[in-house]
Structure formats: C-alpha cells, structure tokens
Amino acid sequence: MAPIASPSQPSALDERGRRLRRSAPAPERGWGGGAVSTATRAQPGQLCRAGSAGAEALASGGAASTERPERPGPLQDETLGVASVPSQWRGVQGIRGETKSCQTASIATAEASAQTRKHADAEVQTKAPEPVSLPSVPQYDGPRLAAFLRRVEAMVTRELNKNWQSHAFDGFEVNWSEQQQTVTCLHTLGYPPAQGRGLHVTGVSWSTTGSVVACAYGRLDDGDWSTLKSFVCAWNLDRRGLNPQQPSAVVEAPSAVMCLAFHPTQPSHVAGGLYNGEVLVWDMSHPEDPLLWRTGLTDDTHTDPVYQVVWLPGPQHGHRFQVLSVATDGKVLLWLAVGAGRLQLSAGFALAVQQLPRSTKLKKPPRGETEVGATAVAFSSFDPSLFVLGTEGGFPLKCSLAAEEPALTRMPSSVPLRAPAQFTFSPHGGPVYSVSCSPFHRNLFLSAGTDGHVHLYSMLQAQPLTSLQLSHKYLFAVRWSPVRPLVFAAASGEGDVQLFDLQKSSQKATVSIKQTQDESPVYCLEFNHQQTQLLAAGDAKGMVKVWQLSSEFTEQGPRETEDLDQLAAEVAT
C-alpha cells in the first residue's frame, strides 16, 4: 500500500497545479473592461471511471499518469474571486439627465360685496269717492232761440253755397314732412374695369326691395359686340360704407349685355339679354357662381341682339315666373326655367310684315324683308296679356299674349310661333327705342325714338294724343312716374334727363338734369317703385347716377287722376 503524503509536505499534485497556474494564459478583458477568470472543474463522470486506481494515483501524486506523460492529470477544484463589470451606459445617461419644472402664474382673486345703505317702504290707499255734483243746466228760452235761427237761416245758407263753389283751396294739402325743393345727385356709381374698356351702361334696374340698383355694361354703337366680355354690377345703397367705385356684386358675361331686369319677388335674381341673342339669369348673392339658367345657342335662341327682357307670371303656376325677351330678329319669346340650369322655350311670337294690321299708312319694307325687328316692350298694368312693342320701323304695335293666329315665318322653332300684333300706331321718324304704359290709365302709353320726340298714345286710336320734341338727337328711354299720373322722365342723346309734369306744361320740360358734362348720351333710366324719390340713369361714360327728386315730382295732387282721365277723353273723342 502506498504511503499517504503528509499534509505538511507539499505533494506532487500541489506542485503541478502551481505550474499550471503559472503557465495559464492571462485572463481575457471583458466588454466592460474588467478581467474574466475561468475555473476548470473535473467532470463527475471522469471521477467515477477512475475508480480506486484514480484515487491511489491522486494520493500518490500522479503515479497513474506514467503511462501518458504528455497529458496532465486531473486538477482539484478551486474557487476564485468574483469579477464585477460596472455599467458605463448608466453613468452616461445619468450625466445627460435633466430636471425641468413649470408653474402657472399665480391666480389673482378678489372679493367684493355690496349692500344697500337704506330702504324705504311706501303704501298707497285710494280715498273714498266723493259725490260729484253736476252743474245745473240753465234753462233756455225756446221761443227766442227759434226766432234767432229763423232770422239767420238764409244768410248761413248763402255763405255755405259760396264756399262750396269756391276753388280757393283746391290742391291744398297739409304735409308735415320736409319738402325737397331741388333735384340732387345722391350717388355717382361706376366700375373702373368696365369703364376702362369703353363700355356703356345699357340698362338699369331696381330690386324689389328698392335698396339695390344694378346696371348692364355693353355697347349701343355700331360694331360686332357678340364676343365682347362685359359685366353686370350691383350696388346696395343701404349698405354702410358704400364705395361708389366698388360694386357689391360683379358678374362677368360672355357677350355685351344689352338689357337687364330684377325678379319681381326674388331680390337677388337678375335676367339679362346679350348681344349674341342669349338670355341668362344670375343670382347676384353668389358672385363666385352666379349663373342660374341660360338659353344657350340653339335654334330657339334669338339670332339678333336682345334689347329688352321682362319677368312675367307663369301661365299655370303663379309663383313661377317666365322671362320674355324681344330682339331685332322679329321674335318675342317666353322662357321657362327647367332643370340643369337651362331656360326652355315655352311660347313664342313672330312679327311678319304681311300680318301687320293696316291701321295706318306704313312705309314699304325693303324687298325680301319679312320680319319686323322689335326694340322695346311694355306691359299694361290693367291687362296682363296686353303689351306694346316698339319696332325698328318706328311704329308701335299693340299686341296680345292670347293671340292664336300662326305666324307666317320660316324661322326655326321648337314651339309654334304666333302672330301677336292687333293694332298699328302712327310711326315716329325713326326706330322706337323705348315704350312705357301708364300705371294710372289703361289706355295711355308713351314712346320715344331716334327722331327726338316723345309720343303720347291712346290704345283707342292710331294718331298720338300729343307729340313733344325733347331733343335734336336720339331719345333712348322714357318712363312714367310710379306715383305721379302726369309725370314722366326721358333720357336724351344730349346728356340730359328731362322731367315732365303735364299738369304744369304739355310742351316744355319742368326740370332738365345734366347727367354728362360732355353731352354723352344717356341710354337708360328707371324710377324706384319702393323709394319713389329715387331715379337711376346710366350713360355712355359707364356711370350710373342716382337722383333724388324734389317733392313736386313725388307728391300727387288731389285732382291729378281726374286731369289724366280728362286728357285721354278729350283726345279720344
């Protein structure tokens, strides 16, 4: 049995372990910079296979390893110190850390109190009613009173009869409002882009509320204006801070606008007639997309410029309105709004020379000409189907919407065209540019033409009741006053607006207003039916002037209607 080494003597195993530790490689550096030591441990399976021989070899210091001296023998277990690796990332993040804070401003508070300083109580009490003593009625002497009345009866009756027959106070009315003594210009309106293009004001119209005035820009002189872009402008005169050079609404049109008319009940809807024959309806309250309906260029559309448009109630639906248009192609057309923004032809009339009533001697038309060009229209205030047409031939025509006779024309149309003319009046010396029916008499109407005359006609006879020469140039417009039966206004080619009062003079203008200083023509005018003291007129300079009329043109006299009836009756006999 091999001897066991003394614990005090170093064994071969200890010596060999020390040599191995000295010859072992240096410990590797870890990711964190610290040293990493590796301990070698004998596997349990190896110890078991060694058995008793292995135990003896270990005890003898490695005698069993003599068979393979190149391999070291088994090592004993050894516990080494723990290597710590401090985190550098946490240190960096700790350095970068920031501390922030915020604080809202201090809230200010205040306390207040109120207290009445004094109070009072009051009581009322009705007093007991006191008996009212009626004054004694004095006794009168009946016989003496009767005798007095018999004595003065004849004298009182005579004075009353004298007062009844007197005309000292005829026409006298008590008026507590302030009198406007002169005609003054309230506004001078214009649109510089239109004026810069040399456009004329070809039409004016007042809204149904009377607060908005609109004008059409186009050209009335010779030339082809079918592709000339133009404008429709509107000003709200009641708007605070009105800019006369900046309209409240502006609409562009693809052709020169020859006329326009506000809707009778919709304050923002405006119908206009164009030089290329189209009829359009705009909504002025939506200037970014104003177009509501248009006729388009079809076989039904006018082939000549449209010189006037009028709103009329629909035939079956009173709340729906139609647009009537007249043009120099001889057609009078009625348009009804349908879906998809389109105006559809609902009825039509045509003026053929051979169908004109021979009420008066007319000039023969040029050879081959069969249509009569219409230039103006006015409807009766008493008969909605009755209207008067002004024509290029100079003769006014009395017409009816109820006419049934087919028109003798070859003009294409999607609806049958009828012949509306019923009566022909004595002509002017040139084309008729304007007609106006009296709002106070069913048989009277006015016409104005290029001969510078205004004719007053009765529906009952061909010859005019009176003829007034107002200008040596053209007359472009004439309108009856909506409040004075014997007052009308006319626009002249000499730059004047003339106001007539037939009660004062039947031959001379009562007031002549200078619209343009260089005598540029005044092309259109309209009375305001709501604010009856206002009159708008447009001229060739592209300006619209709003005139405030004096009281003599807005206040009706007590016998004025009777005088108008007498004027019509005297001439008609």
Buried (B, 14 or more C-beta within 10 A) or exposed (E): EEEEBEEEEEBBBEEBBEEEEEEEEEEEEEEEEEEEEEEEEEEEEEEEEBEEEBEBBBBBBBBBBEEEEEEEBBBEEEEEEEEEEEEEEEEEEEEEEEEEEEEEEEEEEEEEEEEEEEEEEEEEEEEEEEEEEEEEEEEEEEEEEEEEEEEEEEEEEEEEEEEEEEEEEEEEEEEEEEEBEEBEEEBEBBBEBBBEBEBBBBBBBBBBEBBBBBBBBBBBEEEEBBEBBBBBBBBBBEEEEEEBEEBBBBBEBBBBBBBBBBBEEBBBBBBBBBBBBBBBBBBBEEBEEBBBBBBBEEEBBBBBBBBBBBBBEBEEEEEEBBBBBBBBBBBBBBBBBEEEEBBBBBBBBBBBBEBBEEBBEBEEBEEEEBBBBBBBBBBBBEBEEBBBBBBBBBBBBBBBBEBEEEBEBEBEBEEEBBBBBBBBBBBBEBBBBBBBBBBBBBBBBBBBBBBBBBBBBBBEBBEBBEBBEBBEBBBBBBBBBBBBBBBBBBBBBBBBBBBBBBBEEBEEBBBBBEBBEEBBBBBBBBBBEEBBBBBBBBBBBBBBBBBBBBBBBBBBBEEBBEBBBEBBEEBEE
